[in-house]
């Protein structure tokens, strides 16, 4: 069976709305079977640093 990967992408701003000269686009990927483990660990790290576990981070 082929291994599946999840890909997550985001941009830093919308040039015409934020009046910025540059835009950054980033992405990460992970094996699908590790997604839940990675999401759990990211939420733990947020809480360890006093952030809401549901807060969006960049």
SEKEFI-871140 format. One record per residue (C-alpha): x, y, z; residue number from 1. Coordinates in Angstrom, 1 decimal, decimal comma. Layout:
<recs>
> X:Y:Z:NUM;
...
</recs>
This chain:
<recs>
> 0,0:0,0:0,0:1;
> 1,2:3,5:-0,8:2;
> 2,1:5,8:2,1:3;
> -0,1:8,9:2,4:4;
> 1,1:12,4:3,4:5;
> -0,8:15,4:4,7:6;
> 0,4:18,8:3,4:7;
> -0,3:22,0:5,2:8;
> 0,4:25,4:3,6:9;
> -0,2:29,1:4,6:10;
> 0,8:32,6:3,5:11;
> 2,0:35,4:5,7:12;
> -0,3:38,1:4,3:13;
> -2,4:39,3:1,4:14;
> -0,3:42,0:-0,3:15;
> -3,2:44,2:-1,5:16;
> -4,9:44,1:1,9:17;
> -1,9:44,3:4,2:18;
> 0,1:46,8:2,2:19;
> 3,2:44,8:2,5:20;
> 6,0:44,6:-0,1:21;
> 6,6:40,9:0,4:22;
> 4,7:37,7:1,0:23;
> 6,0:34,5:2,5:24;
> 4,5:31,1:1,7:25;
> 5,3:28,1:3,8:26;
> 4,4:24,5:4,1:27;
> 5,0:21,4:6,1:28;
> 4,2:17,7:5,4:29;
> 3,8:14,7:7,6:30;
> 2,9:11,0:7,2:31;
> -0,9:10,7:7,6:32;
> -0,6:8,1:10,3:33;
> 1,4:10,5:12,5:34;
> -0,9:13,5:12,2:35;
> -2,8:13,0:15,4:36;
> 0,4:12,5:17,4:37;
> 1,9:15,7:15,9:38;
> -1,2:17,8:16,5:39;
> -1,3:16,6:20,1:40;
> 2,3:17,5:20,7:41;
> 1,9:21,0:19,1:42;
> -1,0:21,7:21,4:43;
> 1,1:20,6:24,4:44;
> 3,9:23,0:23,4:45;
> 1,4:25,9:23,1:46;
> 0,2:25,2:26,6:47;
> 3,7:24,9:28,0:48;
> 4,3:28,4:26,7:49;
> 1,1:29,9:28,2:50;
> -0,8:29,9:24,9:51;
> -4,3:28,6:24,2:52;
> -4,1:25,1:22,8:53;
> -6,4:26,4:20,0:54;
> -4,5:29,6:19,2:55;
> -3,2:29,8:15,6:56;
> 0,6:30,1:15,6:57;
> 3,0:30,9:12,8:58;
</recs>
